[in-house]
């Protein structure tokens, strides 16, 4: 069994479309490299354009990803397009039932 992760990205000024494209590229790239499970990934929009992504790493694959030039390059593009946001800072996190709009992957 793998490890489920939830990550939130706030697009930098003028980078919303680029961030959406990166999120759509992210898990397929990881899957091609054998780093994530076959469990379908999910992505959604929060308030203020924040994108939340949920996916499952294969056991031990997080460390492998940090050694992959392809993944590191992708993550550098993420860093240029967004800021990572702790989940507790999402306005939705204060609600009993957090609601998001789906982002088609």
C-alpha positions, -999 to 999 in steps of 0.1 A, spaced: 0 0 0 12 35 -8 9 69 9 -19 93 1 -9 130 -2 -29 162 -4 -12 193 -16 -24 228 -22 -10 252 -47 -16 290 -49 -9 303 -84 16 331 -86 3 363 -104 -4 355 -140 4 318 -136 -31 302 -131 -33 286 -165 3 273 -164 -4 258 -129 -35 240 -142 -14 225 -170 13 215 -145 -12 197 -123 -26 179 -153 10 168 -162 21 159 -126 6 125 -118 9 112 -154 46 120 -152 50 103 -119 30 73 -131 52 69 -162 82 67 -139 65 41 -117 63 64 -87 25 65 -80 -2 38 -78 -30 33 -103 -54 49 -79 -70 78 -98 -57 112 -88 -81 141 -80 -77 178 -84 -100 206 -74 -102 244 -72 -106 261 -38 -112 298 -31 -88 323 -46 -78 300 -74 -59 276 -51 -57 241 -66 -58 210 -43 -43 177 -56 -47 143 -41 -28 112 -52 -11 81 -39 27 75 -39 40 40 -42 58 28 -10 92 44 -9 87 64 -41 89 98 -26 126 94 -20 130 81 -56 112 111 -70 138 135 -54 165 116 -73 147 118 -107 159 146 -130 126 146 -148 106 150 -116 129 177 -101 126 197 -134 88 194 -132 88 205 -95 110 235 -104 83 245 -129 57 242 -101 79 264 -79 80 291 -106 42 290 -111 29 286 -75 34 288 -38 26 257 -17 -1 263 9 -5 243 42 -40 228 42 -48 245 75 -46 278 57 -73 270 32 -106 287 40 -124 255 33 -104 238 61 -125 257 87 -157 241 75 -172 209 86 -176 199 50 -150 214 28 -163 221 -7 -142 224 -39 -149 226 -76 -135 197 -97 -106 203 -120 -106 178 -149 -74 159 -152 
